Amino acid sequence: MWQIYEHRSLQRRLKRLPSDILKRYEKWKDIVEFSGPAGLKLIRGFNDESLMGEWKGHRSSRLGGQYRVIYRLEKSEFLVMVVDLTAHDYRRK
């Protein structure tokens, strides 16, 4: 069983998301909790991929046309740390 940790700034962004994206994010969390990142690879719609550049070490999953969830894995603890939920803007702030 994987544990999901959400960054504290994510709570404000969740309130502004469209309802269909929020539902897909909840479904994404369910899949990750039970299957981990391997479960995301089985579902092609999420397009789970590793990132490069300044986001090296992080992964991205598609939630909708432009929305992505950016996360990092801590395999030693079975922990998924959700860093950002963005409208496909990978620039660090």
DSSP file (Angstrom, degrees, kcal/mol; ACC not computed):
  #  RESIDUE AA STRUCTURE BP1 BP2  ACC     N-H-->O    O-->H-N    N-H-->O    O-->H-N    TCO  KAPPA ALPHA  PHI   PSI    X-CA   Y-CA   Z-CA
    1    1 A M              0   0    0      0, 0.0     2,-0.3     0, 0.0    33,-0.2   0.000 360.0 360.0 360.0 126.8    0.0    0.0    0.0
    2    2 A W        -     0   0    0     31,-2.2     2,-0.4    30,-0.3    77,-0.2  -0.645 360.0-139.4 -92.6 149.5    1.5    3.4   -1.1
    3    3 A Q  E     -a   79   0A   0     75,-2.6    77,-3.0    -2,-0.3     2,-0.5  -0.900  10.8-146.8-109.8 138.4    1.0    6.5    0.9
    4    4 A I  E     -a   80   0A   0     -2,-0.4     2,-0.5    75,-0.2    77,-0.2  -0.916  10.5-170.0-110.8 126.8    0.3    9.9   -0.8
    5    5 A Y  E     -a   81   0A   0     75,-3.1    77,-3.0    -2,-0.5     2,-0.4  -0.969   9.5-155.8-113.3 126.2    1.6   13.1    0.7
    6    6 A E  E     -a   82   0A   0     -2,-0.5    77,-0.1    75,-0.2     5,-0.1  -0.863  22.6-114.0-104.6 135.1    0.3   16.4   -0.9
    7    7 A H    >   -     0   0    0     75,-2.1     3,-1.6    -2,-0.4     4,-0.5  -0.326  28.3-118.0 -62.0 147.5    2.3   19.6   -0.7
    8    8 A R  T >  S+     0   0    0      1,-0.3     3,-0.7     2,-0.2     4,-0.4   0.787 112.1  58.5 -64.4 -28.1    0.6   22.2    1.5
    9    9 A S  T 3> S+     0   0    0      1,-0.2     4,-1.0     2,-0.2     3,-0.5   0.668  90.6  74.6 -73.9 -14.5    0.2   24.7   -1.4
   10   10 A L  H <> S+     0   0    0     -3,-1.6     4,-2.1     1,-0.2    -1,-0.2   0.811  81.6  67.7 -68.2 -30.3   -1.7   22.1   -3.4
   11   11 A Q  H <> S+     0   0    0     -3,-0.7     4,-1.0    -4,-0.5    -1,-0.2   0.879  99.6  49.4 -60.0 -38.8   -4.9   22.6   -1.2
   12   12 A R  H  > S+     0   0    0     -3,-0.5     4,-0.6    -4,-0.4     3,-0.3   0.884 110.9  50.1 -67.5 -37.8   -5.4   26.1   -2.6
   13   13 A R  H >< S+     0   0    0     -4,-1.0     3,-0.9     1,-0.2     4,-0.5   0.848 102.2  61.4 -69.8 -33.3   -5.0   24.8   -6.2
   14   14 A L  H >< S+     0   0    0     -4,-2.1     3,-0.9     1,-0.2    -1,-0.2   0.842  98.1  58.0 -62.8 -32.3   -7.5   22.0   -5.7
   15   15 A K  H 3< S+     0   0    0     -4,-1.0    -1,-0.2    -3,-0.3    -2,-0.2   0.783 107.2  47.8 -68.3 -26.0  -10.3   24.5   -4.9
   16   16 A R  T << S+     0   0    0     -3,-0.9    -1,-0.2    -4,-0.6    -2,-0.2   0.437  88.5 108.7 -96.2   0.0   -9.8   26.2   -8.3
   17   17 A L  S <  S-     0   0    0     -3,-0.9     2,-0.0    -4,-0.5    -3,-0.0  -0.444  78.0-103.2 -77.8 149.1   -9.8   23.1  -10.4
   18   18 A P     >  -     0   0    0      0, 0.0     4,-2.1     0, 0.0     3,-0.4  -0.388  35.3-114.7 -62.6 150.6  -12.7   22.2  -12.7
   19   19 A S  H  > S+     0   0    0      1,-0.2     4,-2.0     2,-0.2     5,-0.1   0.843 113.5  54.2 -62.3 -35.9  -14.8   19.4  -11.2
   20   20 A D  H  > S+     0   0    0      2,-0.2     4,-1.7     1,-0.2    -1,-0.2   0.867 109.9  47.6 -68.3 -34.0  -13.9   16.8  -13.9
   21   21 A I  H  > S+     0   0    0     -3,-0.4     4,-2.2     2,-0.2    -2,-0.2   0.880 109.9  53.1 -71.4 -38.4  -10.2   17.3  -13.3
   22   22 A L  H  X S+     0   0    0     -4,-2.1     4,-2.1     2,-0.2    -2,-0.2   0.892 108.4  50.4 -63.6 -39.2  -10.7   17.0   -9.6
   23   23 A K  H  X S+     0   0    0     -4,-2.0     4,-2.1     2,-0.2    -1,-0.2   0.901 110.4  49.2 -65.2 -40.8  -12.5   13.7  -10.1
   24   24 A R  H  X S+     0   0    0     -4,-1.7     4,-2.5     2,-0.2    -2,-0.2   0.865 109.0  53.3 -67.1 -34.6   -9.7   12.4  -12.2
   25   25 A Y  H  X S+     0   0    0     -4,-2.2     4,-2.3     2,-0.2    -2,-0.2   0.910 108.6  49.2 -65.0 -41.7   -7.2   13.5   -9.6
   26   26 A E  H  X S+     0   0    0     -4,-2.1     4,-2.0     2,-0.2    -2,-0.2   0.895 112.1  48.5 -63.4 -40.0   -9.1   11.5   -6.9
   27   27 A K  H  X S+     0   0    0     -4,-2.1     4,-2.3     2,-0.2    -2,-0.2   0.895 109.1  53.7 -65.6 -40.3   -9.2    8.5   -9.2
   28   28 A W  H  X S+     0   0    0     -4,-2.5     4,-2.4     1,-0.2    -2,-0.2   0.912 108.5  49.7 -58.7 -44.1   -5.4    8.9   -9.8
   29   29 A K  H  X S+     0   0    0     -4,-2.3     4,-2.5     1,-0.2    -1,-0.2   0.895 108.7  52.4 -63.9 -40.2   -4.9    8.9   -6.0
   30   30 A D  H  X S+     0   0    0     -4,-2.0     4,-1.7     2,-0.2     5,-0.2   0.927 110.9  47.0 -60.8 -45.5   -6.9    5.7   -5.6
   31   31 A I  H  X>S+     0   0    0     -4,-2.3     4,-3.0     1,-0.2     5,-0.7   0.920 113.6  47.9 -63.1 -44.1   -4.9    3.9   -8.3
   32   32 A V  H  X5S+     0   0    0     -4,-2.4     4,-1.3     3,-0.2   -30,-0.3   0.895 108.6  54.4 -65.9 -40.4   -1.6    5.1   -6.7
   33   33 A E  H  <5S+     0   0    0     -4,-2.5   -31,-2.2    -5,-0.2    -1,-0.2   0.892 120.9  29.6 -60.9 -40.0   -2.6    4.1   -3.2
   34   34 A F  H  <5S+     0   0    0     -4,-1.7    -2,-0.2   -33,-0.2    -1,-0.2   0.854 137.7  18.5 -91.0 -37.2   -3.4    0.5   -4.2
   35   35 A S  H ><5S-     0   0    0     -4,-3.0     3,-0.5    -5,-0.2     4,-0.4   0.604  89.1-146.0-112.2 -15.4   -1.1   -0.2   -7.2
   36   36 A G  T >X< -     0   0    0     -4,-1.3     3,-1.1    -5,-0.7     4,-0.8  -0.288  59.4 -36.5  74.0-168.1    1.7    2.4   -6.9
   37   37 A P  H 3> S+     0   0    0      0, 0.0     4,-1.2     0, 0.0     3,-0.3   0.764 134.5  66.9 -62.2 -25.8    3.3    3.8  -10.0
   38   38 A A  H <> S+     0   0    0     -3,-0.5     4,-0.7     1,-0.2    -2,-0.2   0.859  96.5  55.9 -63.9 -33.8    3.1    0.5  -11.8
   39   39 A G  H <> S+     0   0    0     -3,-1.1     4,-0.5    -4,-0.4     3,-0.4   0.823 102.0  56.4 -66.8 -31.4   -0.7    0.8  -11.8
   40   40 A L  H >< S+     0   0    0     -4,-0.8     3,-0.8    -3,-0.3     8,-0.3   0.833 100.4  58.1 -69.1 -32.1   -0.5    4.1  -13.6
   41   41 A K  H 3< S+     0   0    0     -4,-1.2    -1,-0.2     1,-0.2    -2,-0.2   0.763  98.6  60.5 -70.2 -23.4    1.5    2.6  -16.4
   42   42 A L  H 3< S+     0   0    0     -4,-0.7     2,-0.7    -3,-0.4    -1,-0.2   0.712  95.9  67.0 -75.7 -20.5   -1.3    0.1  -17.1
   43   43 A I    X<  -     0   0    0     -3,-0.8     3,-1.2    -4,-0.5     4,-0.4  -0.891  68.2-164.1-106.0 109.0   -3.8    3.0  -17.9
   44   44 A R  G >  S+     0   0    0     -2,-0.7     3,-1.1     1,-0.2    -1,-0.1   0.766  79.8  71.3 -65.9 -27.1   -2.7    4.7  -21.0
   45   45 A G  G 3  S+     0   0    0      1,-0.3    -1,-0.2     2,-0.1    -5,-0.0   0.766  92.4  56.9 -63.5 -25.9   -4.9    7.8  -20.4
   46   46 A F  G <  S-     0   0    0     -3,-1.2    16,-4.3    -6,-0.3    -1,-0.3   0.723  87.1-155.6 -79.1 -20.3   -2.7    9.0  -17.6
   47   47 A N    <   -     0   0    0     -3,-1.1     2,-0.2    -4,-0.4    -3,-0.1   0.906  15.5-160.6  46.7  52.3    0.5    9.1  -19.9
   48   48 A D        +     0   0    0     -8,-0.3     2,-0.3    -5,-0.3    13,-0.2  -0.460  21.8 158.9 -68.1 129.5    2.8    8.7  -16.9
   49   49 A E  E     -B   60   0A   0     11,-2.4    11,-2.9    -2,-0.2     2,-0.2  -0.987  41.2-107.8-151.0 156.1    6.3    9.8  -17.7
   50   50 A S  E     -B   59   0A   0     -2,-0.3     9,-0.2     9,-0.2     2,-0.2  -0.591  36.2-131.4 -84.1 151.3    9.5   10.9  -16.1
   51   51 A L        -     0   0    0      7,-2.4     6,-0.6     4,-0.4     2,-0.2  -0.629  16.2-154.6-102.6 160.8   10.5   14.6  -16.4
   52   52 A M    >   +     0   0    0     -2,-0.2     3,-1.3     4,-0.2     2,-0.2  -0.655  54.0  30.6-123.1 179.6   13.8   16.1  -17.4
   53   53 A G  G >  S-     0   0    0      1,-0.3     3,-1.6    -2,-0.2    -2,-0.0  -0.480 127.7  -6.7  73.9-136.1   15.7   19.3  -16.9
   54   54 A E  G 3  S+     0   0    0      1,-0.3    -1,-0.3    -2,-0.2    -3,-0.0   0.659 137.0  57.8 -71.5 -12.9   15.0   21.1  -13.6
   55   55 A W  G X  S+     0   0    0     -3,-1.3     3,-2.1     3,-0.1    -4,-0.4   0.170  74.5 144.9 -97.7  16.5   12.3   18.6  -12.8
   56   56 A K  T <   +     0   0    0     -3,-1.6    -4,-0.2     1,-0.3     3,-0.1  -0.315  65.6  32.0 -57.9 134.3   14.7   15.6  -13.1
   57   57 A G  T 3  S+     0   0    0     -6,-0.6    16,-0.5     1,-0.4    -1,-0.3   0.300 103.5  97.3  96.9  -7.4   13.7   13.0  -10.5
   58   58 A H    <   -     0   0    0     -3,-2.1    -7,-2.4    -7,-0.2    -1,-0.4  -0.678  59.8-145.9-107.8 164.9   10.0   13.9  -10.7
   59   59 A R  E     -BC  50  71A   0     12,-3.3    12,-2.4    -9,-0.2     2,-0.4  -0.876   5.3-148.6-127.4 161.6    7.2   12.2  -12.8
   60   60 A S  E     -BC  49  70A   0    -11,-2.9   -11,-2.4    -2,-0.3     2,-0.4  -0.989   7.2-169.3-133.5 140.1    4.1   13.6  -14.5
   61   61 A S  E     - C   0  69A   0      8,-2.0     8,-2.4    -2,-0.4     2,-0.4  -0.991  25.6-122.0-127.8 140.2    0.7   12.1  -15.1
   62   62 A R  E     + C   0  68A   0    -16,-4.3     6,-0.2    -2,-0.4     3,-0.1  -0.644  27.7 174.5 -82.4 131.6   -2.0   13.6  -17.4
   63   63 A L        -     0   0    0      4,-2.9     2,-0.3    -2,-0.4     5,-0.2   0.611  67.9 -25.7-106.6 -20.3   -5.3   14.4  -15.8
   64   64 A G  S    S-     0   0    0      3,-1.3    -1,-0.2   -18,-0.1   -43,-0.0  -0.885  95.8 -48.4-168.3-165.0   -7.0   16.1  -18.7
   65   65 A G  S    S-     0   0    0     -2,-0.3    -1,-0.0     1,-0.2    -3,-0.0   0.889 133.1  -1.4 -53.0 -46.1   -6.2   18.0  -21.9
   66   66 A Q  S    S+     0   0    0     -4,-0.0     2,-0.3     2,-0.0    -1,-0.2   0.526 107.8 101.5-123.7 -10.1   -3.8   20.4  -20.2
   67   67 A Y        +     0   0    0     20,-0.2    -4,-2.9    21,-0.1    -3,-1.3  -0.624  43.9 178.4 -87.1 136.4   -3.7   19.4  -16.5
   68   68 A R  E     -CD  62  86A   0     18,-2.9    18,-2.0    -2,-0.3     2,-0.5  -0.953  23.8-141.0-131.3 149.2   -0.9   17.4  -15.1
   69   69 A V  E     -CD  61  85A   0     -8,-2.4    -8,-2.0    -2,-0.3     2,-0.5  -0.963  18.7-156.6-108.2 129.5    0.0   16.1  -11.6
   70   70 A I  E     +CD  60  84A   0     14,-3.2    13,-2.1    -2,-0.5    14,-1.7  -0.915  23.7 161.0-108.9 129.1    3.7   16.3  -10.8
   71   71 A Y  E     -CD  59  82A   0    -12,-2.4   -12,-3.3    -2,-0.5     2,-0.3  -0.918  29.8-140.2-144.9 166.8    5.0   13.9   -8.2
   72   72 A R  E     - D   0  81A   0      9,-2.0     9,-2.8    -2,-0.3     2,-0.4  -0.975  19.8-132.4-131.1 144.6    8.2   12.3   -6.8
   73   73 A L  E     - D   0  80A   0    -16,-0.5     2,-0.5    -2,-0.3     7,-0.2  -0.785  12.0-168.6-100.8 140.1    8.6    8.8   -5.5
   74   74 A E  E >>> - D   0  79A   0      5,-2.7     5,-2.0    -2,-0.4     3,-1.2  -0.849  12.1-179.3-119.7  89.8   10.3    7.7   -2.3
   75   75 A K  T 345S+     0   0    0     -2,-0.5     3,-0.5     1,-0.3    -1,-0.1   0.779  73.3  65.5 -67.1 -28.1   10.6    4.0   -2.9
   76   76 A S  T 345S+     0   0    0      1,-0.2    -1,-0.3    -3,-0.1    -3,-0.0   0.786 117.5  26.7 -66.1 -24.3   12.2    3.2    0.4
   77   77 A E  T <45S-     0   0    0     -3,-1.2    -1,-0.2     2,-0.1    -2,-0.2   0.332 105.5-117.3-117.3   5.2    9.0    4.2    2.2
   78   78 A F  T  <5 +     0   0    0     -4,-0.6   -75,-2.6    -3,-0.5     2,-0.4   0.954  65.7 151.2  52.4  52.3    6.4    3.5   -0.5
   79   79 A L  E   < -aD   3  74A   0     -5,-2.0    -5,-2.7   -77,-0.2     2,-0.5  -0.945  38.1-161.5-121.2 133.4    5.6    7.3   -0.5
   80   80 A V  E     -aD   4  73A   0    -77,-3.0   -75,-3.1    -2,-0.4     2,-0.7  -0.972   9.8-160.0-112.9 119.5    4.3    9.4   -3.3
   81   81 A M  E     -aD   5  72A   0     -9,-2.8    -9,-2.0    -2,-0.5     2,-0.7  -0.881   7.0-150.7-104.3 108.6    4.9   13.1   -2.8
   82   82 A V  E     +aD   6  71A   0    -77,-3.0   -75,-2.1    -2,-0.7   -11,-0.3  -0.695  19.0 176.3 -80.4 116.2    2.6   15.2   -5.0
   83   83 A V  E     -     0   0A   0    -13,-2.1     2,-0.3    -2,-0.7   -12,-0.2   0.865  57.6  -5.1 -89.7 -41.8    4.5   18.5   -5.6
   84   84 A D  E     - D   0  70A   0    -14,-1.7   -14,-3.2     2,-0.0     2,-0.4  -0.995  41.7-151.9-155.7 153.8    2.2   20.3   -8.0
   85   85 A L  E     + D   0  69A   0     -2,-0.3     2,-0.3   -16,-0.2   -16,-0.2  -0.938  41.5 169.1-128.2 106.0   -1.0   20.1   -9.9
   86   86 A T  E     - D   0  68A   0    -18,-2.0   -18,-2.9    -2,-0.4     2,-1.4  -0.790  51.0-113.9-128.5 159.4   -0.6   22.4  -12.9
   87   87 A A  S    S-     0   0    0     -2,-0.3   -20,-0.2   -20,-0.2     3,-0.1  -0.409  86.1 -70.0 -87.1  57.9   -2.1   23.4  -16.2
   88   88 A H  S    S+     0   0    0     -2,-1.4     2,-0.5     1,-0.2    -1,-0.1   0.858  97.0 133.3  58.3  43.2    0.9   22.0  -18.1
   89   89 A D        +     0   0    0    -21,-0.1    -1,-0.2     1,-0.1    -2,-0.1  -0.915  29.3 179.6-122.1 101.3    3.3   24.7  -16.9
   90   90 A Y        +     0   0    0     -2,-0.5     2,-0.2    -3,-0.1    -1,-0.1   0.358  38.5 121.5 -88.3   6.1    6.5   23.0  -15.8
   91   91 A R        -     0   0    0      1,-0.1     2,-0.2     2,-0.0    -2,-0.1  -0.503  66.1-120.9 -70.8 135.8    8.4   26.1  -14.8
   92   92 A R              0   0    0     -2,-0.2    -1,-0.1     1,-0.1    -2,-0.1  -0.515 360.0 360.0 -74.4 143.5    9.4   26.1  -11.2
   93   93 A K              0   0    0     -2,-0.2    -1,-0.1     0, 0.0    -2,-0.0   0.390 360.0 360.0-112.5 360.0    8.1   29.0   -9.1
